[in-house]
Amino acid sequence: MFEKTTRMNFLIDIYESLLTEKQKSYVSLYYLEDLSLGEIAEEFEVSRQAVYDNIKRTEAVLENYETKLGVLQKYQEREQLIEQIEQHLTQHKQLDDGVAALLQQLKNMD
Amino acid sequence: MFEKTTRMNFLIDIYESLLTEKQKSYVSLYYLEDLSLGEIAEEFEVSRQAVYDNIKRTEAVLENYETKLGVLQKYQEREQLIEQIEQHLTQHKQLDDGVAALLQQLKNMD
């Protein structure tokens, strides 16, 4: 469950601008704000089942964008490479403050 | 015109999986294959104006995705940072083959 939540947090963060307002609000409250299905249902005065169905559909929409664009996949591959660069430079005592700062900027960009 | 073509090449490359088949075919033939509007019109047996209108609309669709997701923008910013890292390491004589290869992998990833 933790992994699913983390993945959804990433996917929402990346693709939320492509979601409708309703899709964005339900899925954000559930995954980012950690509200329960019941709490969201109460707030929007709809059934718990309606919230659940909407969130499942939005998850599929987000996964579909990721299948097509792969922004998260590439982000994770880049993170690994940056990690390898840091390790390599550290091992060879070449990681000075200047490069460390630039690599940090590169990480923060995503 | 060159800059526009380059930009469209990037945007098509990034977002083509979000286009319809028709959008993708016209815009790809025009920008990637360098066919003229007249040649595309002839191939699809439609008017030159229809091809032109479709391509203009697809350009707007691509720019809209870029406004929302900014994949090209982030790519360009990362390229600059990687360039700076290479320059910094070169200046400090810290750019060995290992790091150079990793940085190249990072560039090729996008």
Backbone of each chain as ProteinMPNN parsed JSONL, in Angstrom:
{"seq_chain_A": "MFEKTTRMNFLIDIYESLLTEKQKSYVSLYYLEDLSLGEIAEEFEVSRQAVYDNIKRTEAVLENYETKLGVLQKYQEREQLIEQIEQHLTQHKQLDDGVAALLQQLKNMD", "coords_chain_A": {"N_chain_A": [[0.833, -1.216, 0.0], [1.958, 1.199, 0.788], [3.833, 1.63, -1.249], [2.166, 1.912, -3.492], [0.777, 4.253, -2.753], [2.902, 6.089, -2.701], [3.701, 6.003, -5.381], [1.338, 6.966, -6.62], [1.28, 9.526, -5.539], [3.511, 10.66, -6.826], [2.646, 10.423, -9.539], [0.325, 12.003, -9.548], [1.435, 14.459, -8.923], [2.977, 14.9, -11.215], [1.173, 14.715, -13.444], [-1.165, 16.159, -12.858], [-2.163, 18.478, -14.025], [-3.379, 17.601, -16.298], [-5.684, 16.436, -15.539], [-9.271, 16.49, -14.888], [-11.101, 18.938, -12.914], [-12.679, 17.655, -10.989], [-11.669, 15.018, -10.964], [-9.106, 15.61, -10.077], [-9.578, 16.71, -7.512], [-10.779, 14.627, -5.903], [-8.823, 12.554, -6.004], [-6.58, 13.855, -5.048], [-7.313, 14.586, -2.434], [-7.574, 12.046, -1.375], [-5.051, 10.735, -1.795], [-2.991, 12.67, -1.394], [-3.832, 14.278, 0.764], [-4.617, 12.376, 2.458], [-7.252, 11.715, 3.247], [-10.113, 9.652, 4.122], [-12.176, 7.436, 2.09], [-14.815, 7.645, 2.963], [-14.811, 10.137, 4.287], [-14.313, 11.88, 2.141], [-16.568, 11.361, 0.577], [-18.558, 12.362, 2.281], [-17.886, 15.087, 2.374], [-18.358, 15.883, -0.284], [-20.939, 15.169, -0.589], [-21.737, 12.753, -1.86], [-22.0, 9.222, -2.736], [-19.98, 6.757, -1.022], [-19.134, 4.777, -2.705], [-19.23, 6.053, -5.191], [-17.155, 7.879, -4.959], [-15.023, 6.106, -4.664], [-15.118, 4.733, -7.173], [-14.576, 6.865, -8.897], [-11.972, 7.573, -8.103], [-10.571, 5.21, -8.736], [-10.87, 5.237, -11.524], [-9.458, 7.577, -12.119], [-6.91, 6.866, -11.285], [-6.346, 4.991, -13.268], [-6.329, 6.681, -15.482], [-4.099, 8.279, -14.88], [-2.074, 6.313, -14.87], [-2.214, 5.609, -17.515], [-1.326, 7.944, -18.817], [1.284, 7.871, -17.857], [2.215, 5.503, -19.015], [2.198, 6.321, -21.663], [3.857, 8.653, -21.701], [5.903, 8.37, -19.801], [7.189, 9.96, -17.797], [7.674, 9.701, -15.023], [9.085, 7.28, -14.915], [11.437, 7.969, -16.368], [12.376, 9.959, -14.69], [13.023, 8.443, -12.408], [15.06, 6.843, -13.438], [16.935, 8.801, -14.05], [17.491, 9.785, -11.463], [18.83, 7.592, -10.368], [21.128, 7.532, -11.974], [22.306, 10.014, -11.346], [22.874, 9.576, -8.71], [24.824, 7.557, -9.045], [26.803, 9.072, -10.279], [27.475, 10.848, -8.227], [28.465, 9.009, -6.346], [30.656, 7.946, -7.756], [32.265, 10.261, -8.072], [32.721, 10.858, -5.383], [34.143, 8.582, -4.533], [36.455, 8.93, -6.03], [37.432, 11.159, -4.918], [36.55, 13.599, -6.004], [34.379, 15.115, -5.633], [33.638, 18.151, -5.246], [32.391, 21.202, -3.609], [31.189, 22.805, -5.562], [30.404, 21.102, -7.737], [28.771, 19.393, -6.295], [26.682, 21.1, -5.582], [25.626, 21.708, -8.111], [24.771, 19.176, -8.929], [22.833, 18.763, -7.028], [21.005, 20.738, -7.742], [20.199, 19.649, -10.153], [18.855, 17.379, -9.279], [16.76, 18.574, -7.839], [15.298, 19.668, -9.849], [13.43, 18.01, -11.002]], "CA_chain_A": [[0.0, 0.0, 0.0], [2.832, 2.366, 0.833], [4.407, 1.85, -2.583], [1.079, 2.425, -4.337], [0.542, 5.653, -2.371], [4.05, 6.886, -3.162], [3.61, 6.092, -6.846], [0.232, 7.859, -6.968], [1.717, 10.889, -5.215], [4.367, 11.093, -7.94], [1.866, 10.561, -10.779], [-0.546, 13.181, -9.401], [2.318, 15.626, -8.997], [3.445, 15.085, -12.597], [0.134, 14.813, -14.472], [-2.44, 16.716, -12.364], [-2.675, 19.517, -14.928], [-4.144, 16.954, -17.365], [-6.916, 15.897, -14.96], [-10.382, 17.429, -14.688], [-11.143, 19.447, -11.541], [-13.273, 16.645, -10.11], [-10.68, 13.946, -10.82], [-7.985, 16.113, -9.28], [-9.938, 16.944, -6.111], [-10.945, 13.363, -5.191], [-7.572, 11.801, -5.906], [-5.652, 14.627, -4.205], [-7.745, 14.441, -1.04], [-7.33, 10.667, -0.953], [-3.634, 10.364, -1.768], [-2.089, 13.7, -0.86], [-4.296, 14.759, 2.081], [-4.855, 11.174, 3.272], [-8.639, 11.57, 3.727], [-10.707, 8.35, 3.8], [-13.25, 7.488, 1.091], [-16.006, 8.123, 3.666], [-14.673, 11.584, 4.538], [-14.469, 12.581, 0.853], [-17.983, 11.208, 0.222], [-19.317, 13.286, 3.124], [-17.582, 16.467, 1.954], [-18.962, 16.172, -1.595], [-22.334, 14.69, -0.542], [-21.959, 11.665, -2.815], [-21.798, 7.933, -2.059], [-18.608, 6.288, -0.874], [-18.868, 4.009, -3.925], [-18.979, 7.013, -6.284], [-15.792, 8.398, -4.75], [-14.118, 4.988, -4.952], [-15.087, 4.523, -8.628], [-13.892, 8.006, -9.524], [-10.534, 7.481, -7.809], [-10.034, 4.09, -9.538], [-10.778, 5.692, -12.923], [-8.38, 8.566, -12.201], [-5.656, 6.102, -11.207], [-6.13, 4.415, -14.604], [-5.971, 7.81, -16.357], [-2.72, 8.65, -14.551], [-1.188, 5.237, -15.343], [-2.217, 5.678, -18.969], [-0.389, 9.024, -19.18], [2.644, 7.421, -17.562], [2.566, 4.527, -20.066], [2.459, 7.047, -22.909], [4.906, 9.669, -21.611], [7.019, 7.832, -19.008], [7.929, 11.011, -17.086], [8.13, 9.161, -13.739], [10.119, 6.268, -15.231], [12.684, 8.648, -16.721], [12.809, 10.633, -13.465], [13.661, 7.454, -11.537], [16.322, 6.442, -14.073], [17.89, 9.907, -13.869], [17.902, 9.812, -10.058], [19.841, 6.535, -10.192], [22.368, 7.953, -12.64], [22.893, 11.117, -10.568], [23.416, 8.864, -7.545], [26.057, 6.901, -9.491], [27.801, 10.125, -10.52], [27.929, 11.299, -6.898], [29.294, 7.949, -5.761], [31.909, 7.896, -8.515], [33.069, 11.439, -7.729], [33.12, 10.721, -3.987], [35.2, 7.561, -4.475], [37.683, 9.456, -6.623], [37.688, 12.426, -4.209], [36.365, 14.687, -6.973], [33.093, 15.772, -5.384], [33.787, 19.419, -4.52], [31.122, 21.879, -3.313], [30.597, 23.317, -6.808], [29.707, 20.024, -8.442], [27.703, 18.904, -5.41], [25.564, 22.048, -5.697], [25.023, 21.542, -9.439], [24.043, 17.9, -8.929], [21.638, 18.956, -6.205], [20.072, 21.491, -8.599], [19.695, 18.694, -11.14], [17.879, 16.548, -8.559], [15.606, 19.389, -7.455], [14.584, 20.132, -11.034], [12.309, 17.129, -11.362]], "C_chain_A": [[0.86, 1.254, 0.0], [3.387, 2.699, -0.551], [3.371, 2.439, -3.547], [0.841, 3.909, -4.045], [1.664, 6.554, -2.87], [3.982, 7.097, -4.67], [2.505, 7.066, -7.26], [0.584, 9.315, -6.642], [2.579, 11.468, -6.337], [3.524, 11.375, -9.19], [0.927, 11.775, -10.72], [0.285, 14.452, -9.581], [2.701, 15.941, -10.441], [2.294, 15.446, -13.544], [-1.137, 15.54, -14.041], [-3.02, 17.776, -13.305], [-3.479, 18.915, -16.086], [-5.458, 16.355, -16.844], [-8.017, 16.948, -14.942], [-10.369, 17.853, -13.217], [-11.639, 18.377, -10.563], [-12.299, 15.48, -9.872], [-9.565, 14.378, -9.863], [-8.37, 16.197, -7.805], [-10.066, 15.629, -5.343], [-9.598, 12.681, -4.936], [-6.545, 12.537, -5.03], [-6.015, 14.487, -2.734], [-7.4, 13.042, -0.522], [-5.839, 10.389, -0.791], [-2.723, 11.414, -1.131], [-2.499, 14.126, 0.547], [-4.653, 13.596, 3.012], [-6.253, 11.119, 3.902], [-9.154, 10.171, 3.351], [-11.779, 8.538, 2.721], [-14.515, 8.075, 1.714], [-15.97, 9.633, 3.895], [-14.872, 12.397, 3.257], [-15.942, 12.537, 0.418], [-18.843, 12.212, 0.982], [-19.141, 14.724, 2.63], [-18.291, 16.821, 0.647], [-20.423, 15.717, -1.688], [-22.642, 13.713, -1.675], [-21.719, 10.347, -2.064], [-20.305, 7.587, -2.003], [-18.2, 5.535, -2.153], [-18.523, 4.926, -5.106], [-17.564, 7.582, -6.19], [-14.774, 7.327, -5.141], [-13.968, 4.786, -6.465], [-14.315, 5.633, -9.337], [-12.378, 7.923, -9.323], [-9.885, 6.357, -8.625], [-9.868, 4.518, -10.994], [-9.62, 6.68, -13.08], [-7.013, 7.893, -12.121], [-5.315, 5.531, -12.583], [-5.716, 5.503, -15.602], [-4.506, 8.19, -16.141], [-1.733, 7.591, -15.064], [-1.108, 5.236, -16.866], [-1.283, 6.794, -19.475], [1.056, 8.574, -18.953], [3.114, 6.397, -18.597], [2.95, 5.257, -21.348], [3.678, 7.967, -22.821], [6.119, 9.231, -20.766], [7.82, 8.867, -18.228], [8.472, 10.483, -15.751], [9.264, 8.158, -13.938], [11.464, 6.938, -15.524], [13.263, 9.384, -15.517], [13.577, 9.66, -12.578], [14.995, 7.0, -12.112], [17.381, 7.535, -13.914], [18.406, 9.972, -12.442], [19.016, 8.79, -9.803], [21.184, 6.944, -10.786], [23.074, 9.06, -11.851], [23.557, 10.543, -9.308], [24.767, 8.221, -7.894], [27.167, 7.928, -9.716], [28.363, 10.62, -9.192], [28.856, 10.273, -6.256], [30.668, 7.898, -6.437], [32.836, 9.06, -8.113], [33.568, 11.355, -6.283], [34.282, 9.737, -3.861], [36.533, 8.094, -5.001], [38.053, 10.826, -6.039], [37.597, 13.626, -5.16], [35.061, 15.448, -6.733], [33.289, 17.055, -4.578], [32.426, 20.101, -4.371], [30.407, 22.351, -4.589], [29.793, 22.26, -7.532], [28.548, 19.492, -7.606], [26.469, 19.792, -5.533], [24.847, 21.891, -7.041], [24.223, 20.228, -9.521], [22.761, 18.002, -8.105], [20.568, 19.72, -7.0], [19.396, 20.563, -9.605], [18.629, 17.8, -10.505], [16.6, 17.343, -8.281], [14.726, 19.766, -8.643], [13.338, 19.299, -11.326], [11.088, 17.366, -10.488]], "O_chain_A": [[0.556, 2.237, -0.677], [3.415, 3.854, -0.975], [3.673, 3.351, -4.316], [0.717, 4.72, -4.964], [1.417, 7.64, -3.394], [4.175, 8.204, -5.171], [2.708, 7.896, -8.147], [0.223, 10.226, -7.387], [2.399, 12.616, -6.744], [3.665, 12.423, -9.82], [0.754, 12.484, -11.712], [-0.106, 15.381, -10.287], [2.744, 17.104, -10.841], [2.418, 16.369, -14.35], [-2.112, 15.542, -14.793], [-4.238, 17.948, -13.369], [-4.186, 19.641, -16.784], [-6.251, 15.828, -17.624], [-7.742, 18.148, -14.977], [-9.72, 17.223, -12.383], [-11.101, 18.214, -9.468], [-12.125, 15.018, -8.744], [-9.146, 13.632, -8.978], [-7.589, 15.804, -6.938], [-9.523, 15.51, -4.245], [-9.281, 12.289, -3.813], [-5.737, 11.902, -4.352], [-5.143, 14.293, -1.887], [-6.985, 12.88, 0.626], [-5.412, 9.866, 0.239], [-1.787, 11.071, -0.409], [-1.651, 14.315, 1.419], [-4.95, 13.794, 4.19], [-6.422, 10.54, 4.975], [-8.686, 9.577, 2.38], [-12.231, 9.655, 2.471], [-15.204, 8.889, 1.098], [-16.975, 10.321, 3.717], [-15.506, 13.453, 3.269], [-16.492, 13.536, -0.046], [-19.739, 12.835, 0.413], [-20.107, 15.472, 2.487], [-18.773, 17.943, 0.491], [-21.061, 15.861, -2.73], [-23.662, 13.826, -2.356], [-21.292, 10.35, -0.91], [-19.499, 8.053, -2.808], [-17.065, 5.649, -2.617], [-17.646, 4.617, -5.912], [-16.872, 7.743, -7.196], [-13.802, 7.597, -5.847], [-12.855, 4.682, -6.979], [-13.519, 5.386, -10.242], [-11.603, 8.169, -10.248], [-8.781, 6.524, -9.144], [-8.859, 4.207, -11.627], [-8.885, 6.622, -14.066], [-6.073, 8.297, -12.805], [-4.165, 5.572, -13.018], [-4.863, 5.276, -16.46], [-3.764, 8.397, -17.101], [-0.689, 7.927, -15.623], [-0.071, 4.907, -17.442], [-0.544, 6.604, -20.441], [1.939, 8.863, -19.761], [4.274, 6.417, -19.01], [3.896, 4.873, -22.036], [4.453, 8.05, -23.773], [7.237, 9.686, -21.009], [9.017, 8.676, -18.015], [9.608, 10.785, -15.387], [10.268, 8.182, -13.225], [12.499, 6.529, -14.998], [14.479, 9.433, -15.335], [14.642, 9.99, -12.057], [15.954, 6.793, -11.37], [18.556, 7.253, -13.678], [19.597, 10.184, -12.213], [20.002, 9.075, -9.122], [22.236, 6.732, -10.184], [24.297, 9.041, -11.707], [24.641, 10.965, -8.905], [25.73, 8.329, -7.134], [28.326, 7.682, -9.383], [29.574, 10.79, -9.046], [29.895, 10.621, -5.696], [31.701, 7.817, -5.771], [34.024, 8.865, -7.852], [34.702, 11.736, -5.991], [35.272, 10.008, -3.18], [37.599, 7.756, -4.485], [38.878, 11.551, -6.596], [38.429, 14.532, -5.133], [34.683, 16.313, -7.523], [33.124, 17.049, -3.358], [31.431, 19.642, -4.931], [29.18, 22.301, -4.68], [28.64, 22.486, -7.899], [27.48, 19.181, -8.133], [25.343, 19.296, -5.583], [23.619, 21.935, -7.106], [23.141, 20.184, -10.106], [21.74, 17.405, -8.444], [19.384, 19.391, -6.939], [18.199, 20.67, -9.874], [17.613, 17.501, -11.133], [15.494, 16.837, -8.467], [13.563, 20.134, -8.476], [12.334, 19.806, -11.825], [10.065, 16.705, -10.665]]}, "seq_chain_B": "MFEKTTRMNFLIDIYESLLTEKQKSYVSLYYLEDLSLGEIAEEFEVSRQAVYDNIKRTEAVLENYETKLGVLQKYQEREQLIEQIEQHLTQHKQLDDGVAALLQQLKNMD", "coords_chain_B": {"N_chain_B": [[12.059, 30.425, -38.742], [13.546, 28.052, -38.656], [13.961, 27.691, -35.914], [11.333, 27.348, -35.006], [10.684, 24.969, -36.337], [12.548, 23.213, -35.161], [11.689, 23.33, -32.498], [9.09, 22.245, -32.794], [9.737, 19.691, -33.686], [10.909, 18.643, -31.354], [8.652, 18.8, -29.609], [6.786, 17.126, -30.886], [8.172, 14.726, -30.742], [8.159, 14.319, -27.967], [5.412, 14.412, -27.154], [3.867, 12.89, -28.94], [2.483, 10.517, -28.502], [0.159, 11.31, -27.326], [-1.356, 12.378, -29.268], [-3.952, 12.202, -31.834], [-4.246, 9.705, -34.457], [-4.515, 10.955, -36.952], [-3.77, 13.622, -36.435], [-1.132, 13.146, -35.714], [-0.047, 12.056, -38.078], [-0.221, 14.098, -40.124], [1.271, 16.246, -38.966], [3.702, 15.043, -38.474], [4.601, 14.323, -41.034], [4.877, 16.856, -42.079], [6.68, 18.285, -40.34], [8.683, 16.408, -39.476], [9.28, 14.826, -41.723], [9.489, 16.703, -43.605], [7.749, 17.254, -45.727], [5.801, 19.206, -48.095], [2.858, 21.321, -47.605], [1.19, 21.006, -49.806], [2.047, 18.546, -50.857], [1.311, 16.799, -48.8], [-1.452, 17.194, -48.803], [-2.09, 16.142, -51.312], [-1.368, 13.447, -50.951], [-3.23, 12.607, -49.03], [-5.557, 13.208, -50.239], [-7.033, 15.574, -49.678], [-7.886, 19.086, -49.151], [-5.354, 21.638, -49.448], [-5.704, 23.637, -47.603], [-7.134, 22.313, -45.589], [-5.203, 20.587, -44.581], [-3.36, 22.46, -43.652], [-4.907, 23.785, -41.65], [-5.345, 21.661, -39.881], [-2.725, 21.064, -39.071], [-2.016, 23.475, -37.784], [-3.833, 23.41, -35.647], [-2.908, 21.125, -34.331], [-0.368, 21.954, -33.599], [-1.092, 23.814, -31.658], [-2.253, 22.104, -29.8], [-0.017, 20.604, -29.029], [1.575, 22.653, -27.914], [-0.047, 23.327, -25.812], [0.051, 21.02, -24.218], [2.729, 21.207, -23.545], [2.742, 23.597, -22.086], [1.282, 22.737, -19.89], [2.718, 20.481, -18.903], [5.468, 20.862, -19.317], [7.721, 19.367, -20.223], [9.673, 19.666, -22.243], [10.804, 22.151, -21.566], [11.96, 21.544, -19.028], [13.757, 19.614, -19.845], [15.504, 21.179, -21.392], [16.537, 22.854, -19.401], [17.832, 20.955, -17.817], [19.786, 20.031, -19.606], [21.426, 22.297, -19.773], [22.41, 22.422, -17.135], [23.831, 19.999, -16.968], [25.769, 20.498, -18.822], [27.102, 22.598, -17.474], [28.093, 21.141, -15.305], [29.884, 19.429, -16.596], [31.677, 21.338, -17.611], [32.638, 22.454, -15.201], [33.886, 20.199, -14.018], [35.804, 19.666, -15.961], [37.367, 21.997, -15.9], [38.429, 21.735, -13.332], [39.963, 19.576, -13.671], [38.72, 17.067, -13.24], [37.224, 15.459, -14.761], [36.961, 12.394, -15.46], [36.999, 9.332, -17.472], [34.978, 7.654, -16.535], [33.016, 9.307, -15.213], [32.422, 10.972, -17.349], [31.164, 9.17, -19.084], [28.89, 8.493, -17.599], [27.613, 10.986, -17.439], [27.087, 11.326, -20.117], [25.253, 9.283, -20.537], [23.18, 10.304, -19.015], [22.483, 12.514, -20.523], [21.621, 11.25, -22.863], [19.327, 10.061, -22.043], [17.038, 11.613, -22.182]], "CA_chain_B": [[11.434, 29.17, -39.187], [14.341, 26.926, -38.171], [13.681, 27.507, -34.484], [9.982, 26.797, -34.906], [10.765, 23.568, -36.764], [13.265, 22.471, -34.122], [10.799, 23.213, -31.34], [8.015, 21.306, -33.121], [10.342, 18.358, -33.683], [11.001, 18.23, -29.945], [7.32, 18.613, -29.02], [6.203, 15.916, -31.482], [8.9, 13.604, -30.17], [7.764, 14.138, -26.562], [3.975, 14.263, -26.894], [3.123, 12.285, -30.06], [1.589, 9.441, -28.035], [-1.104, 11.906, -26.893], [-2.065, 12.885, -30.458], [-4.718, 11.228, -32.618], [-3.489, 9.219, -35.61], [-4.552, 11.967, -38.019], [-2.92, 14.73, -36.006], [0.259, 12.707, -35.748], [0.454, 11.819, -39.436], [0.003, 15.373, -40.826], [2.322, 17.055, -38.353], [4.973, 14.325, -38.636], [5.031, 14.466, -42.427], [5.266, 18.249, -42.307], [7.857, 18.707, -39.572], [9.769, 15.431, -39.4], [9.648, 14.345, -43.067], [9.706, 17.901, -44.425], [6.864, 17.359, -46.895], [5.074, 20.478, -48.173], [1.408, 21.206, -47.396], [0.626, 20.489, -51.055], [2.35, 17.11, -50.976], [0.483, 16.076, -47.817], [-2.83, 17.287, -49.306], [-2.201, 15.194, -52.423], [-1.298, 12.078, -50.423], [-4.45, 12.261, -48.291], [-6.69, 13.629, -51.064], [-7.797, 16.65, -49.031], [-7.387, 20.387, -49.608], [-4.16, 22.183, -48.798], [-6.206, 24.399, -46.457], [-7.497, 21.354, -44.536], [-3.935, 20.132, -43.989], [-2.831, 23.618, -42.915], [-5.715, 23.978, -40.433], [-5.091, 20.549, -38.967], [-1.379, 21.223, -38.501], [-2.075, 24.612, -36.84], [-4.52, 22.944, -34.439], [-2.024, 20.173, -33.64], [0.673, 22.772, -32.96], [-1.685, 24.384, -30.442], [-2.408, 20.985, -28.859], [1.327, 20.303, -28.51], [1.997, 23.761, -27.036], [-0.873, 23.242, -24.614], [0.655, 19.975, -23.382], [4.006, 21.724, -23.024], [2.401, 24.563, -21.037], [0.824, 22.007, -18.707], [3.686, 19.506, -18.363], [6.81, 21.455, -19.343], [8.775, 18.361, -20.385], [10.754, 20.25, -23.051], [11.431, 23.193, -20.736], [12.818, 20.889, -18.023], [14.837, 18.977, -20.597], [16.484, 22.211, -21.753], [17.204, 23.292, -18.17], [18.759, 19.89, -17.407], [20.92, 20.045, -20.532], [22.307, 23.394, -19.351], [23.069, 22.042, -15.891], [24.799, 18.934, -17.264], [26.847, 21.253, -19.487], [27.839, 23.288, -16.401], [28.813, 20.124, -14.526], [31.02, 19.011, -17.427], [32.655, 22.431, -17.631], [33.245, 22.552, -13.867], [34.794, 19.06, -13.826], [36.925, 19.839, -16.891], [38.219, 23.065, -15.346], [39.123, 21.242, -12.139], [40.612, 18.318, -14.085], [38.068, 15.96, -12.538], [36.34, 14.748, -15.695], [37.554, 11.151, -15.959], [36.147, 8.602, -18.429], [33.809, 7.102, -15.841], [32.003, 10.35, -15.046], [32.024, 11.427, -18.687], [30.22, 8.185, -19.615], [27.64, 8.625, -16.84], [26.974, 12.235, -17.873], [26.573, 11.092, -21.466], [24.035, 8.475, -20.348], [22.167, 11.224, -18.502], [22.043, 13.316, -21.684], [20.919, 10.398, -23.833], [18.092, 9.556, -21.461], [15.861, 12.44, -22.524]], "C_chain_B": [[12.206, 27.96, -38.66], [14.035, 26.625, -36.71], [12.315, 26.871, -34.256], [9.997, 25.301, -35.256], [11.444, 22.706, -35.704], [12.37, 22.238, -32.923], [9.693, 22.185, -31.596], [8.54, 19.87, -33.174], [10.451, 17.805, -32.266], [9.614, 17.896, -29.392], [6.619, 17.369, -29.58], [6.844, 14.679, -30.852], [8.405, 13.28, -28.754], [6.298, 13.716, -26.436], [3.198, 13.493, -27.962], [2.158, 11.194, -29.6], [0.252, 9.985, -27.538], [-1.916, 12.455, -28.075], [-2.925, 11.794, -31.083], [-3.858, 10.821, -33.824], [-3.396, 10.278, -36.713], [-3.653, 13.157, -37.675], [-1.449, 14.358, -36.172], [0.774, 12.599, -37.18], [0.732, 13.137, -40.169], [1.233, 16.108, -40.279], [3.702, 16.379, -38.498], [5.498, 14.469, -40.054], [5.554, 15.878, -42.685], [6.581, 18.598, -41.609], [9.005, 17.7, -39.582], [10.233, 15.002, -40.788], [9.829, 15.493, -44.047], [8.916, 17.902, -45.74], [6.173, 18.721, -46.9], [3.591, 20.232, -47.892], [0.75, 20.576, -48.621], [0.851, 18.99, -51.208], [1.495, 16.276, -50.02], [-0.97, 16.043, -48.299], [-3.064, 16.253, -50.414], [-2.266, 13.756, -51.909], [-2.609, 11.667, -49.747], [-5.733, 12.657, -49.055], [-7.634, 14.574, -50.324], [-7.219, 17.972, -49.523], [-6.142, 20.792, -48.816], [-4.569, 22.921, -47.517], [-6.546, 23.471, -45.279], [-6.246, 20.855, -43.812], [-3.362, 21.237, -43.102], [-3.56, 23.807, -41.583], [-5.428, 22.889, -39.405], [-3.728, 20.69, -38.286], [-1.352, 22.359, -37.474], [-2.728, 24.18, -35.531], [-3.62, 21.995, -33.636], [-0.88, 20.914, -32.944], [0.155, 23.333, -31.641], [-1.863, 23.312, -29.369], [-1.056, 20.672, -28.206], [1.799, 21.388, -27.554], [1.206, 23.752, -25.732], [-0.344, 22.164, -23.661], [1.948, 20.488, -22.754], [3.772, 22.756, -21.917], [2.037, 23.833, -19.747], [1.912, 21.141, -18.079], [5.132, 20.006, -18.375], [7.959, 20.471, -19.519], [9.961, 18.925, -21.177], [11.538, 21.293, -22.255], [12.413, 22.576, -19.726], [14.001, 20.193, -18.687], [15.937, 19.996, -20.916], [17.252, 22.701, -20.524], [18.214, 22.237, -17.688], [19.996, 19.866, -18.298], [21.939, 21.108, -20.13], [23.091, 23.024, -18.102], [24.141, 20.973, -16.129], [26.032, 19.544, -17.937], [27.739, 21.939, -18.443], [28.667, 22.309, -15.573], [30.047, 19.667, -15.301], [32.107, 20.072, -17.441], [33.403, 22.532, -16.303], [34.273, 21.439, -13.666], [36.015, 19.172, -14.74], [37.915, 20.864, -16.344], [39.038, 22.578, -14.155], [39.813, 19.901, -12.393], [40.048, 17.104, -13.345], [37.168, 15.15, -13.466], [37.023, 13.488, -16.227], [36.538, 10.419, -16.856], [34.857, 8.09, -17.788], [32.692, 8.115, -15.713], [31.498, 10.841, -16.403], [30.972, 10.487, -19.276], [28.865, 8.298, -18.917], [26.885, 9.886, -17.256], [26.384, 12.075, -19.267], [25.276, 10.276, -21.411], [22.879, 9.363, -19.915], [21.598, 12.081, -19.645], [21.181, 12.487, -22.623], [19.545, 9.966, -23.351], [16.868, 10.318, -21.938], [15.364, 12.172, -23.938]], "O_chain_B": [[11.605, 26.962, -38.264], [13.872, 25.47, -36.317], [12.16, 25.977, -33.425], [9.399, 24.482, -34.558], [10.979, 21.611, -35.387], [12.284, 21.13, -32.393], [9.392, 21.359, -30.734], [7.852, 18.941, -32.75], [10.126, 16.645, -32.014], [9.418, 16.844, -28.783], [5.945, 16.647, -28.846], [6.163, 13.724, -30.481], [8.252, 12.113, -28.393], [5.978, 12.779, -25.704], [1.969, 13.448, -27.895], [1.129, 10.969, -30.237], [-0.691, 9.218, -27.346], [-3.033, 12.94, -27.893], [-2.667, 10.606, -30.891], [-2.884, 11.491, -34.166], [-2.344, 10.47, -37.323], [-2.883, 13.634, -38.508], [-0.642, 15.13, -36.689], [1.901, 13.002, -37.468], [1.794, 13.292, -40.771], [2.111, 16.531, -41.032], [4.725, 17.052, -38.627], [6.688, 14.705, -40.262], [6.533, 16.074, -43.406], [7.489, 19.146, -42.232], [10.169, 18.088, -39.684], [11.43, 14.831, -41.018], [10.268, 15.291, -45.179], [9.354, 18.476, -46.737], [5.978, 19.325, -45.846], [3.121, 19.095, -47.932], [-0.13, 19.725, -48.498], [-0.042, 18.257, -51.634], [1.019, 15.197, -50.372], [-1.638, 15.011, -48.219], [-4.095, 15.581, -50.447], [-3.089, 12.956, -52.353], [-3.047, 10.523, -49.874], [-6.844, 12.458, -48.565], [-8.853, 14.404, -50.337], [-6.203, 17.996, -50.218], [-5.919, 20.352, -47.688], [-3.889, 22.846, -46.494], [-6.28, 23.8, -44.123], [-6.235, 20.719, -42.588], [-2.941, 20.997, -41.97], [-2.936, 23.967, -40.534], [-5.287, 23.163, -38.213], [-3.596, 20.466, -37.083], [-0.738, 22.224, -36.415], [-2.258, 24.524, -34.447], [-3.58, 22.062, -32.407], [-0.474, 20.549, -31.841], [0.862, 23.331, -30.633], [-1.654, 23.567, -28.184], [-0.966, 20.499, -26.991], [2.361, 21.086, -26.5], [1.723, 24.123, -24.679], [-0.297, 22.368, -22.448], [2.226, 20.234, -21.581], [4.507, 22.79, -20.93], [2.426, 24.247, -18.655], [2.017, 21.072, -16.854], [5.931, 19.607, -17.528], [9.058, 20.71, -19.017], [11.116, 18.688, -20.822], [12.769, 21.312, -22.269], [13.548, 23.033, -19.591], [15.109, 20.186, -18.152], [17.126, 19.728, -20.741], [18.459, 22.935, -20.588], [19.301, 22.573, -17.215], [21.116, 19.703, -17.814], [23.146, 20.867, -20.141], [24.293, 23.28, -18.016], [25.229, 21.041, -15.557], [27.169, 19.163, -17.66], [28.965, 21.871, -18.518], [29.797, 22.608, -15.188], [31.129, 19.534, -14.729], [33.293, 19.771, -17.305], [34.626, 22.675, -16.271], [35.387, 21.688, -13.207], [37.125, 18.818, -14.346], [39.125, 20.639, -16.324], [40.196, 22.96, -13.99], [40.193, 19.191, -11.462], [40.79, 16.235, -12.887], [36.439, 14.265, -13.019], [37.597, 13.505, -17.316], [35.384, 10.83, -16.979], [33.793, 8.091, -18.407], [31.547, 7.828, -16.062], [30.306, 11.093, -16.583], [30.006, 10.938, -19.891], [27.819, 8.209, -19.56], [25.664, 9.862, -17.407], [25.319, 12.615, -19.567], [24.328, 10.549, -22.147], [21.749, 9.206, -20.378], [20.395, 12.332, -19.713], [20.152, 12.948, -23.116], [18.7, 9.555, -24.146], [15.789, 9.745, -22.082], [14.389, 12.783, -24.375]]}, "name": "protein", "num_of_chains": 2, "seq": "MFEKTTRMNFLIDIYESLLTEKQKSYVSLYYLEDLSLGEIAEEFEVSRQAVYDNIKRTEAVLENYETKLGVLQKYQEREQLIEQIEQHLTQHKQLDDGVAALLQQLKNMDMFEKTTRMNFLIDIYESLLTEKQKSYVSLYYLEDLSLGEIAEEFEVSRQAVYDNIKRTEAVLENYETKLGVLQKYQEREQLIEQIEQHLTQHKQLDDGVAALLQQLKNMD"}
